[in-house]
Structure formats: C-alpha cells, structure tokens
Amino acid sequence: MDSLLNTTYMHPRDQIRLVMQRIYKRILTTTSGGNLSVIDDNGDIWITPTGVDKGLLKSTDIVCIKSDGSVIGDQKPSSEFPFHQAIYKAKPDVKAIVHAHPPALVAFSIARKIPNTNILPQVKRLCGEIGYAPYAIPGSAELGESIAEQFRLGIIAVIMENHGTVIGGKSLSDAYQKFELLEMTARSILYGNMIGEPAYLSDKQVAAFDNQLLPSYTEMDDVCHSSEEREKRLEICKIVKRACEHGLIMGAYGTVSARWEDDDFLITPDGCSNWDLRLEDIVQVRKGQSEKGKHPCKSAHLHQAIYEKHKDINAIIITQSSYLTSFAITGTEFNVRTIPETWIYLQDVRMVEFGEQFAGMDKIPAIISAETPVVVVKNECVIVAGNKLLQAFDYLEVAEFSAKSLVLSTTLGKMIPISEEQVEDLGKVMGKWKNYEWRM
C-alpha cells in the first residue's frame, strides 16, 4: 500500500512524486504536462521540475524555491511557478496546488465553459463554484494574477481558458481529491450529453441532501478483532485500491463494505482519502454501534439496512464512476441487453429518484437483491451488491464497461438489444454462468 499522504511526517517532495505518479497512471496528464506544488510551514515552495518525464518522476527531481527566492535542486522549477506563487500569496489557507490538462476539463477549457457542480451534491460540497481565468501566456505574471484573483474570491478550482485547470487544497491529498472528482464530473457531463440531457440540482436540493444524512452511530465499548475480521479489512483495502487505480472509485467519494458476521459489517471511513486507506482506518459496525473514535461513511445506515434485509448479500460498493454517472445525471435508461455477460450478471439495472436512498431506509433495500445487484440513484451514485466483495467489484466493472459501450454506441446509431428469444435462451444457462467459482 502507498504511504498515507496526509501524514505530517511525509516530506513534500515525496507527496509530489506520489501524487504525480497517480495522476500519470490514471492518464490525467501527459509526460510533459501539468505541475504540482506544496508550500511548507517555512514558506518554502516545493514544485515539480520542467523538462522531466512525469511518468518517471523521482523525489530527488523536486525543486524547492525558498522564501528568500533562492532555488535548491538539480532541476529547473516548473515554468508555471509564477501562478503557484501568486495563489499562495492570494489565499494563505491553500497549502498545495494541482495543475494539469485532463481531457474532460480541457474540453470545457477550449469550449470556454465551466462545469456546473450542481450536477452532484458531493461535487458541489467539495469543489464549490468553479472559477474561470481568461487566456494568458503560460508562465506569465498576467496569468498568475488572473488565477490568483479567482482564489481571492474564495474559489478553489479554476478553469484556465484554452489551457487546463488549477485546483488548490489544504493539503496535496485534498487538492488531488478535488481534481480527480472534478474531472470525473466533467466526463460524466460530456458523456451525458451523448445519451441525453444532464439534469442539474437546485441549491435547495443540494442543501436538502446534506440535511437528510443520518446521524453518526453511537460508539461501542469493546471491539473484537478476530482473524476473520482482520482478513476482511485487508480484502476491503485491496479492493478499494484496485478500484481507485481503475477509476471506479474516487479518493473523495466511494464506499465499500463487507459483512463480517450476522448483520455486523466493516466499512470504509468518512473523511479519509480512499487512495490512502489503511487497515486501521476501516470501521467495524456491530449491533448498531461503531468503533470508538472512528466515523463510518455517511451511507453506513443504508449498508446496514441492505444487510439486514438480504442475508445473501455480503458486500456493497457505492460509487460514482464516470460512465454510470452519465446515466445517473440524465435519467437515461440503462439497457443491459447489450451482450450476454451484461444481461446475465446485471439483469435489469434499476433507477430511482434523487433522495430516495433516504426514503425511510427501505426504498433501496426493497429494490436491490442478488437478482438485481445494481441500482442507480439519479444525480447521486450507483449501488452495487454481491455475495462476496470480488463479485460486487466484478459487477461494478461489468456495469461501467457496459455503460461505456452504450455511450460510445451513440456515435454509430441506435443501440440494437438482444432479442426476447435470445434473452430466454440466456436464462437457461444463467445459473451456470453466475456460479463459476472465479467470478464469486
């Protein structure tokens, strides 16, 4: 597992190397594109170098510009250093900056538009309103001042006209989470335009969403960590990391849980980057109480309700992957009759209205089941259930791949589904497919 990014003891140069590695592997920047920086307590700015392969960046490549202007390092600092410096001066509570050219946000940049974060409540809460900086020569003082002015207004994410995006955070982990989530959102809006028309939430609806979140669990006095429980923790951490690397879960959003025994379960925590998840961060929920000093994800009550109703469901994933989210924000029908595997594994993907995940905690549990393992909540998320954690992850992958195929097929013509007769034939072999050991 990667080292925890938000630890006080991780050196800025190591934070920058690790985050740039993630950005590059997630194909959110190019070999030469983008730059990251961190300002430390001494006022020294650590920044990526210019002319160095971002895919092979080393900690020793990172350059430090001291508060007195002197430069320490074997490389030259990024040519974009002026706008990093301008942002830090304009907004002292920003301690890290991510600048890159991810495709979807660049699409907005070159169309000279701004993504509306009211498309998903979590994005609005984390990123707020998106700013806009008119075009200026890269590396120029003019560009730095234009961006800094947006940050002075309280904005932390800015679309740079015909350039890219720049995002600030209280830490590099925080800035990266916003960057990743915003790019996912931009992609979902673009894909949504291909299959329908994105529907945006009102400020009132976003506020109502926050107000409907159920209160935290009371804390248990004693915690038991059996060998089985520890094994489940490791399984969750491995699946979360895998999902992050595949873009199926974001650092800032995505919840994974697994039944431990009876209706007790383990779940990812609230307020922790999924990229940096450790075994000890996982929260045990037992008999309606949670581990002392820990805060389970805010959707934990929904997980509990599903486990209590369905004894054959032992793992749940709630997330916002870009192609599935395009269906969530448009309300477009997700026709699973694309290829045999999709229909056999997912059956009919159900869709519910925004806010129905809070409908007395009985709406979703009444719909989702072993036979209907995927539910899409409009303008919110996708919920996937499985008999085992690997099965739930497999279903999520199948659903996202199928959603991608449906989006891409719009450029070719109308989707032609598997016929009723073919579906009937598939029903005869469905049991054999779903019971293969490697898929469970």
Secondary structure as UniProt FT lines:
FT   TURN            5..6
FT   TURN            8..9
FT   HELIX           12..25
FT   TURN            26..27
FT   STRAND          35..39
FT   TURN            41..42
FT   STRAND          45..47
FT   HELIX           54..56
FT   HELIX           59..61
FT   STRAND          63..65
FT   TURN            67..68
FT   STRAND          71..72
FT   TURN            79..80
FT   HELIX           81..90
FT   TURN            92..93
FT   STRAND          96..100
FT   HELIX           103..111
FT   HELIX           117..119
FT   HELIX           121..127
FT   STRAND          131..133
FT   TURN            138..139
FT   HELIX           141..152
FT   TURN            153..154
FT   STRAND          157..160
FT   TURN            161..163
FT   STRAND          164..169
FT   HELIX           172..195
FT   HELIX           203..212
FT   STRAND          218..219
FT   HELIX           227..245
FT   TURN            246..247
FT   STRAND          255..261
FT   TURN            262..263
FT   STRAND          264..267
FT   TURN            270..271
FT   HELIX           274..276
FT   HELIX           279..281
FT   STRAND          283..286
FT   TURN            287..288
FT   STRAND          289..290
FT   TURN            292..293
FT   TURN            298..299
FT   HELIX           300..309
FT   TURN            311..312
FT   STRAND          315..319
FT   HELIX           322..330
FT   TURN            337..338
FT   HELIX           340..346
FT   STRAND          350..352
FT   TURN            354..355
FT   HELIX           356..358
FT   TURN            360..362
FT   HELIX           363..367
FT   STRAND          374..377
FT   TURN            378..380
FT   STRAND          381..386
FT   HELIX           389..409
FT   TURN            410..412
FT   HELIX           420..434
FT   HELIX           437..439
//
